Amino acid sequence: MDKGYYAAAGKYVIVRESEYESAAEQRAALLEALRDADKFITNGIELGYIRMPDPDTADRAHATPGIVRAAIALAQGDAA
């Protein structure tokens, strides 16, 4: 069963549940994908490719970088 897409060596590959032998491998792949997403979002904002909504606009985009970083902390075991 397909679990989604993941970038590997600059290419997108289909990730299948059977590709992981352990929960630790799944967690490591998830953590790597989250770190890539965080870097992409952060660089996009800093370089002007991603334009965040105005601060007074109610938009979940404001929370997205923090949500990704919280997920990274959770995957690392750092979240309380």
Backbone torsions as a table, in degrees:
resi	resn	phi	psi	omega
1	MET	NA	131.6	177.8
2	ASP	-67.4	136.9	177.9
3	LYS	-107.9	-7.3	179.1
4	GLY	139.6	-166.4	-179.6
5	TYR	-115.4	146.2	179.8
6	TYR	-143.6	139.4	179.5
7	ALA	-82.4	129.0	176.1
8	ALA	-138.1	124.2	179.4
9	ALA	53.7	39.0	176.8
10	GLY	80.1	2.5	179.7
11	LYS	-121.8	151.2	176.5
12	TYR	-92.5	130.3	179.8
13	VAL	-124.2	153.8	176.7
14	ILE	-80.7	129.4	178.3
15	VAL	-96.7	124.7	179.6
16	ARG	-112.0	144.4	-177.9
17	GLU	-53.1	-38.4	-176.3
18	SER	-70.2	-10.4	-179.6
19	GLU	-73.7	-12.8	-178.9
20	TYR	-110.2	130.2	179.9
21	GLU	-88.3	-16.7	-177.5
22	SER	-147.6	163.5	175.7
23	ALA	-63.4	-32.2	178.8
24	ALA	-64.0	-39.2	177.0
25	GLU	-66.5	-40.0	177.4
26	GLN	-62.1	-44.9	-179.4
27	ARG	-63.1	-40.6	179.0
28	ALA	-63.7	-41.6	178.5
29	ALA	-66.3	-41.2	177.4
30	LEU	-61.9	-45.4	-179.7
31	LEU	-61.8	-42.9	178.5
32	GLU	-62.9	-42.6	178.7
33	ALA	-64.4	-40.9	178.9
34	LEU	-65.7	-40.8	178.0
35	ARG	-63.6	-40.4	176.7
36	ASP	-61.9	-42.8	179.1
37	ALA	-64.0	-42.2	179.3
38	ASP	-61.7	-45.2	179.3
39	LYS	-63.6	-42.9	179.5
40	PHE	-61.1	-48.1	-178.8
41	ILE	-65.1	-47.4	-178.7
42	THR	-61.0	-47.9	179.2
43	ASN	-64.4	-40.9	179.2
44	GLY	-59.9	-41.4	178.4
45	ILE	-68.4	-49.1	-177.1
46	GLU	-63.0	-36.2	-177.8
47	LEU	-89.9	-2.5	175.7
48	GLY	86.6	7.5	177.9
49	TYR	-79.6	-27.4	175.3
50	ILE	-112.2	117.9	-179.8
51	ARG	-99.1	117.3	178.7
52	MET	-76.1	150.1	177.5
53	PRO	-63.3	160.3	176.7
54	ASP	-57.2	145.7	-177.6
55	PRO	-55.3	-31.3	-177.9
56	ASP	-87.1	3.1	178.6
57	THR	-90.4	129.1	177.9
58	ALA	-76.9	100.2	-177.0
59	ASP	-146.3	132.2	-179.6
60	ARG	-64.8	-13.0	178.6
61	ALA	-58.9	-30.7	178.6
62	HIS	-61.0	-34.1	-176.3
63	ALA	-88.2	-14.6	-172.2
64	THR	-57.3	-48.2	178.9
65	PRO	-58.8	-40.7	178.8
66	GLY	-67.4	-36.4	177.8
67	ILE	-64.1	-43.7	179.1
68	VAL	-63.8	-42.6	-179.9
69	ARG	-67.3	-35.4	175.7
70	ALA	-65.8	-38.3	177.7
71	ALA	-66.3	-36.4	175.9
72	ILE	-62.5	-46.9	179.3
73	ALA	-60.2	-41.3	178.6
74	LEU	-63.5	-44.5	-179.5
75	ALA	-66.3	-30.1	178.1
76	GLN	-81.1	-14.6	-176.5
77	GLY	87.4	14.7	-178.3
78	ASP	-89.2	-15.6	-175.5
79	ALA	-76.7	144.1	179.2
80	ALA	-89.9	NA	NA
